[in-house]
Amino acid sequence: NAGVTQTPKFRILKIGQSMTLQCTQDMNHNYMYWYRQDPGMGLKLIYYSVGAGITDKGEVPNGYNVSRSTTEDFPLRLELAAPSQTSVYFCASSYSIGRKDQPQHFGDGTRLSIL
Amino acid sequence: GENVEQHPSTLSVQEGDSAVIKCTYSDSASNYFPWYKQELGKGPQLIIDIRSNVGEKKDQRIAVTLNKTAKHFSLHITETQPEDSAVYFCAPTPPDSNYQLIWGAGTKLIIKP
């Protein structure tokens, strides 16, 4: 039972570098989400997807991009890393038919530091 | 948009006592009310949820109560144990996919031995 798998677990980037955070799920969930969690804070939604080929902005999308070419994968791209993007990033998925009011399943996060 | 507040931000209780965490929300369209538990170094995990057509739900030592009129719901943990120490989040959710998902800031629960 892999669930939601995120890679890498840790990463240090220099300002201006780019990277992709990987997320894959094996539960055949149609909804997928990316959150960031700053120290001592709650989760803020960056982007979400309701199915392959469909993505939408969340609360804090600036500086990030996503794509959803398959049901299983939902990568998050940082193009020009900035210190403000230092955070823990969580990917989540859920199964729903046109609604968001379903439980979400989370990965264990990617801890990203930008120096 | 939705405004979500959790209280308290930190709660310290003696092992064996009860703990109550409250979540207040502003969007009356919310119809799904989950509580998630986040242990150190892990992602959040759903522990209990309730829908708007139900006032209370219980699962062993944990329960959730909902007051839709007052727009708040609470997590109740009885007979607390050391493994209950974690951060707990609420995430009141509306059904429409056009609505934003807004999470509470979290409550750190500390169980004292």
Chai-1 contact restraints between the chains, C-beta under 6 A:
chainA,res_idxA,chainB,res_idxB,connection_type,confidence,min_distance_angstrom,max_distance_angstrom,comment,restraint_id
A,G42,B,W103,contact,1.0,0.0,6.0,A-B,restraint_1
A,G42,B,G104,contact,1.0,0.0,6.0,A-B,restraint_2
A,G42,B,A105,contact,1.0,0.0,6.0,A-B,restraint_3
A,G42,B,G106,contact,1.0,0.0,6.0,A-B,restraint_4
A,L43,B,W103,contact,1.0,0.0,6.0,A-B,restraint_5
A,L45,B,L101,contact,1.0,0.0,6.0,A-B,restraint_6
A,E59,B,Q100,contact,1.0,0.0,6.0,A-B,restraint_7
A,F90,B,G43,contact,1.0,0.0,6.0,A-B,restraint_8
A,R99,B,P95,contact,1.0,0.0,6.0,A-B,restraint_9
A,K100,B,T93,contact,1.0,0.0,6.0,A-B,restraint_10
A,K100,B,S97,contact,1.0,0.0,6.0,A-B,restraint_11
A,D101,B,N31,contact,1.0,0.0,6.0,A-B,restraint_12
A,D101,B,Y32,contact,1.0,0.0,6.0,A-B,restraint_13
A,D101,B,T93,contact,1.0,0.0,6.0,A-B,restraint_14
A,D101,B,P95,contact,1.0,0.0,6.0,A-B,restraint_15
A,P103,B,L46,contact,1.0,0.0,6.0,A-B,restraint_16
A,F106,B,G43,contact,1.0,0.0,6.0,A-B,restraint_17
A,F106,B,P44,contact,1.0,0.0,6.0,A-B,restraint_18
A,G107,B,G43,contact,1.0,0.0,6.0,A-B,restraint_19
A,D108,B,K42,contact,1.0,0.0,6.0,A-B,restraint_20
A,D108,B,G43,contact,1.0,0.0,6.0,A-B,restraint_21
A,G109,B,G43,contact,1.0,0.0,6.0,A-B,restraint_22
